[in-house]
Amino acid sequence: MARTFPSYVPSSRSFTPGEYPVRTYRSQSGVVSKRIYGNKPTNYDLQLTFSNVDDSVANDIVAHYEDTAKQLEGFNLPNEVFGGMGNGLQNKIQAPSNISWSYASPPQIKSVFIDVSTVEVSLIGEINV
Amino acid sequence: MSNLRLVQFFDYVTGSNPTRYRYQNYFVGQNKTYNSNSYAFAPFQSSGSLSTLTGDNETVTVLFPATEYAIRLVDASGGNRQSELTLTTLWLTAENEYSSLQFTETLIGIGSSFDDTTLELRFRTAMDSVGANFPTRTFNRDNAGILPINAELSLR
């Protein structure tokens, strides 16, 4: 497991739970049959935005991205990422069963002022056995 | 609406110096017991037809990600030419319990292929149709001797 995501509280979070691997067959009569291929959901999605933060924060996030990208390993999310969130919901998002978090795409950094940036991070939670 | 929950049990035996490998493809990260044997999880999928009206075999393929254990399978069976596979497909209930509906096929390995991410094992059913060349045999070094490297064969 790669090193934990940097401990900063995001300005906003967006979370989508995982889905079960299902394929749907729709017959010409309109009857739908579904086949499920596994007993665990996957493809969790978590979007984090760090608005108007010091460039050192952006630098830490990019450094973390570079470390984990070259190792192709998932990582843990610290409690700070879920600052202000209820415990029950945090537990569901922070460590779903059998799921490890990784970057879905490189972090996006927008410079907004001298030494101030907005960082958008897109994470994906996938089954890693 | 009809829903399908299927688990496949992959019971693989290599021919020379027999070693058995057992995997299932539904219960992620779990070992499952079936017929008193334990099956580890492996993310494989199978496809192909098992029989036709005329009885001639068609290929059944089992696709694995090209991971260490899958490569070990191929290595142990001489490129999947010395193997036997018992592939059981079993229907599950909505609670993921085994149902009584299932079918089992016994297959023999006829080769393998791979690319940068996947490893494909090819099989045929153990019994072939009766024909002029019965029993159907796969061309290998045992029935042709040592082959030249450039493969230019002259049959006389």
Chai-1 contact restraints between the chains, C-beta under 6 A:
chainA,res_idxA,chainB,res_idxB,connection_type,confidence,min_distance_angstrom,max_distance_angstrom,comment,restraint_id
A,V32,B,M1,contact,1.0,0.0,6.0,A-B,restraint_1
A,S33,B,S2,contact,1.0,0.0,6.0,A-B,restraint_2
A,K34,B,N3,contact,1.0,0.0,6.0,A-B,restraint_3
A,R35,B,L4,contact,1.0,0.0,6.0,A-B,restraint_4
A,I36,B,R5,contact,1.0,0.0,6.0,A-B,restraint_5
A,G38,B,Y26,contact,1.0,0.0,6.0,A-B,restraint_6
A,G38,B,V28,contact,1.0,0.0,6.0,A-B,restraint_7
A,N39,B,F27,contact,1.0,0.0,6.0,A-B,restraint_8
A,N39,B,N96,contact,1.0,0.0,6.0,A-B,restraint_9
A,K40,B,V28,contact,1.0,0.0,6.0,A-B,restraint_10
A,N98,B,G29,contact,1.0,0.0,6.0,A-B,restraint_11
A,I127,B,V28,contact,1.0,0.0,6.0,A-B,restraint_12
A,V129,B,G29,contact,1.0,0.0,6.0,A-B,restraint_13
